[in-house]
C-alpha cells in the first residue's frame, strides 16, 4: 500500500515512541521526513517507510469519500 496522496494536505498526528509527545504536521511533511526531533524529550526519532504507512493508515478516515 503506497502513501495516500489524499492525505498530503491533511493534518496527521505522530506520537513520540519515547515520551508520547504529539507532533501534528501535514501528510506531505511526513512523506518528506526521515527523522524528527521530539519537542517533548528531544529524542531524534527515525521515521521509516513502515512507520509512515502505519501513520497514514491510522488517519485514513480523513480522506473524503
Residue pairs with C-beta under 8 A, 6 or more apart in sequence:
1 53
1 57
3 27
3 31
3 52
3 53
3 56
4 27
4 56
4 60
4 63
6 63
6 64
7 27
7 56
7 59
7 60
7 62
7 63
8 26
8 27
8 28
8 31
9 26
9 27
9 28
10 26
10 27
10 59
10 62
10 63
11 24
11 25
11 26
12 24
12 25
12 26
12 27
12 30
12 55
12 56
12 59
12 62
13 22
13 23
13 24
13 59
14 22
14 23
14 24
14 25
14 30
14 36
14 47
14 55
15 21
15 22
15 23
16 22
16 23
16 38
16 40
16 41
16 43
16 45
17 45
18 38
18 41
18 43
18 45
19 38
19 40
19 41
19 43
20 40
21 38
21 39
21 40
21 41
23 36
23 38
23 39
27 56
27 59
30 47
30 52
30 55
30 56
31 52
33 47
34 46
34 47
35 44
35 45
35 46
35 47
36 44
36 45
36 47
37 43
37 44
37 45
38 44
38 45
